[in-house]
Amino acid sequence: MNEDNISIRLMKAEDFDAVVQVDAKVLQVSRPEYYQMKFEMLFQSESYLPTSLVAEKEGGTVVGFVIGSLYVGEYGIFQDAATLDTIGVDPDYQKMGVGEKLINEFIDHLRKLDVQKIYTLVDWDDIRLINFFSENHFKPSLTINLERRL
Ligand SMILES: CC(C)(COP(=O)(O)OP(=O)(O)OC[C@H]1O[C@@H](n2cnc3c(N)ncnc32)[C@H](O)[C@@H]1OP(=O)(O)O)[C@@H](O)C(=O)NCCC(=O)NCCS
């Protein structure tokens, strides 16, 4: 199996179970409530353009996904920036280029929609994810998030 056997397509509402399963395999904890909220936002609200993708192997099994948000707003004018909310690749299919393929198709898709910038949040301690984004040409933003613990 290599990335040539993997195809990328737009995510559908019916991919819910597969996405929750891949995420649970990656994080070793199941987060259906989080995805319930995301899927409602993406598939039931008209304020977001479809940008999320899944990677599937021959036969249709989903092995990875990227969830992005591009807010369109009330009058159909969308922002020139999108967010990459979550990415996950089934551990059995990692290090084959699936993640890179997902990111590249995600970016191509957003370029066609005239998006100029993609934001994502990464935990400072998650060296592996930071490396992955860095390899895929993401750079630290020049604005920083501040927080105050209570
Ligand atoms: C980050 C993640 C998406 C990467 O997915 P992936 O499919 O393994 O990504 P790729 O295969 O494109 O690249 C990963 C590495 O494999 C390497 N690689 C790619 N193809 C390869 C191949 N054929 N042989 C060997 N190595 C390969 C890449 O160079 C890259 O190396 P690096 O980590 O040293 O930069 C995946 O590890 C994951 O799901 N992690 C958890 C993400 C997470 O925490 N999500 C929740 C918050 S967003």
The ligand as an SDF file (V2000), in Angstrom:
LIG
                    3D

 48 50  0  0  0  0  0  0  0  0999 V2000
    0.3600   14.3190   11.6300 C   0  0  0  0  0  0  0  0  0  0  0  0
   -0.2830   13.2280   10.7840 C   0  0  0  0  0  0  0  0  0  0  0  0
   -1.5920   13.7580   10.2060 C   0  0  0  0  0  0  0  0  0  0  0  0
    0.6750   12.8810    9.6550 C   0  0  0  0  0  0  0  0  0  0  0  0
    0.0460   11.9320    8.8020 O   0  0  0  0  0  0  0  0  0  0  0  0
    0.9140   11.0070    7.8320 P   0  0  0  0  0  0  0  0  0  0  0  0
   -0.0070   10.4040    6.8560 O   0  0  0  0  0  0  0  0  0  0  0  0
    1.7700   10.1180    8.6220 O   0  0  0  0  0  0  0  0  0  0  0  0
    1.7910   12.1400    7.1110 O   0  0  0  0  0  0  0  0  0  0  0  0
    2.8850   11.9260    5.9650 P   0  0  0  0  0  0  0  0  0  0  0  0
    3.0430   10.4800    5.6630 O   0  0  0  0  0  0  0  0  0  0  0  0
    2.5500   12.8460    4.8460 O   0  0  0  0  0  0  0  0  0  0  0  0
    4.1770   12.4940    6.6560 O   0  0  0  0  0  0  0  0  0  0  0  0
    4.6090   12.0330    7.9290 C   0  0  0  0  0  0  0  0  0  0  0  0
    6.0820   11.6580    7.8940 C   0  0  0  0  0  0  0  0  0  0  0  0
    6.2450   10.4700    7.1270 O   0  0  0  0  0  0  0  0  0  0  0  0
    7.2520   10.6970    6.1450 C   0  0  0  0  0  0  0  0  0  0  0  0
    6.9160    9.8840    4.9740 N   0  0  0  0  0  0  0  0  0  0  0  0
    5.9990   10.1830    4.0190 C   0  0  0  0  0  0  0  0  0  0  0  0
    5.9760    9.1810    3.0900 N   0  0  0  0  0  0  0  0  0  0  0  0
    6.8680    8.2720    3.5120 C   0  0  0  0  0  0  0  0  0  0  0  0
    7.2890    7.0230    2.9990 C   0  0  0  0  0  0  0  0  0  0  0  0
    6.7780    6.5250    1.8600 N   0  0  0  0  0  0  0  0  0  0  0  0
    8.2290    6.3210    3.6800 N   0  0  0  0  0  0  0  0  0  0  0  0
    8.7510    6.8090    4.8300 C   0  0  0  0  0  0  0  0  0  0  0  0
    8.3970    7.9830    5.3750 N   0  0  0  0  0  0  0  0  0  0  0  0
    7.4730    8.6940    4.7210 C   0  0  0  0  0  0  0  0  0  0  0  0
    7.1890   12.1800    5.8660 C   0  0  0  0  0  0  0  0  0  0  0  0
    8.3910   12.6800    5.3210 O   0  0  0  0  0  0  0  0  0  0  0  0
    6.9560   12.7080    7.2540 C   0  0  0  0  0  0  0  0  0  0  0  0
    8.1890   12.7150    7.9520 O   0  0  0  0  0  0  0  0  0  0  0  0
    8.4380   13.7210    9.1610 P   0  0  0  0  0  0  0  0  0  0  0  0
    7.4300   13.3880   10.2290 O   0  0  0  0  0  0  0  0  0  0  0  0
    9.8320   13.4340    9.5570 O   0  0  0  0  0  0  0  0  0  0  0  0
    8.2330   15.0920    8.5850 O   0  0  0  0  0  0  0  0  0  0  0  0
   -0.5280   11.9340   11.6020 C   0  0  0  0  0  0  0  0  0  0  0  0
    0.6690   11.5510   12.2210 O   0  0  0  0  0  0  0  0  0  0  0  0
   -1.5840   12.0970   12.6750 C   0  0  0  0  0  0  0  0  0  0  0  0
   -2.7630   11.8510   12.4410 O   0  0  0  0  0  0  0  0  0  0  0  0
   -1.1560   12.5500   13.8600 N   0  0  0  0  0  0  0  0  0  0  0  0
   -2.0420   12.8840   14.9530 C   0  0  0  0  0  0  0  0  0  0  0  0
   -2.6520   14.2250   14.6190 C   0  0  0  0  0  0  0  0  0  0  0  0
   -3.3720   14.8600   15.7580 C   0  0  0  0  0  0  0  0  0  0  0  0
   -2.9060   14.8610   16.8790 O   0  0  0  0  0  0  0  0  0  0  0  0
   -4.5290   15.4400   15.4020 N   0  0  0  0  0  0  0  0  0  0  0  0
   -5.3370   16.1260   16.3380 C   0  0  0  0  0  0  0  0  0  0  0  0
   -5.0650   17.6080   16.4010 C   0  0  0  0  0  0  0  0  0  0  0  0
   -5.0160   18.4670   14.8370 S   0  0  0  0  0  0  0  0  0  0  0  0
  1  2  1  0
  2  3  1  0
  2  4  1  0
  2 36  1  0
  4  5  1  0
  5  6  1  0
  6  7  2  0
  6  8  1  0
  6  9  1  0
  9 10  1  0
 10 11  2  0
 10 12  1  0
 10 13  1  0
 13 14  1  0
 14 15  1  0
 15 16  1  0
 15 30  1  0
 16 17  1  0
 17 18  1  0
 17 28  1  0
 18 19  1  0
 18 27  1  0
 19 20  2  0
 20 21  1  0
 21 22  1  0
 21 27  2  0
 22 23  1  0
 22 24  2  0
 24 25  1  0
 25 26  2  0
 26 27  1  0
 28 29  1  0
 28 30  1  0
 30 31  1  0
 31 32  1  0
 32 33  2  0
 32 34  1  0
 32 35  1  0
 36 37  1  0
 36 38  1  0
 38 39  2  0
 38 40  1  0
 40 41  1  0
 41 42  1  0
 42 43  1  0
 43 44  2  0
 43 45  1  0
 45 46  1  0
 46 47  1  0
 47 48  1  0
M  END
$$$$
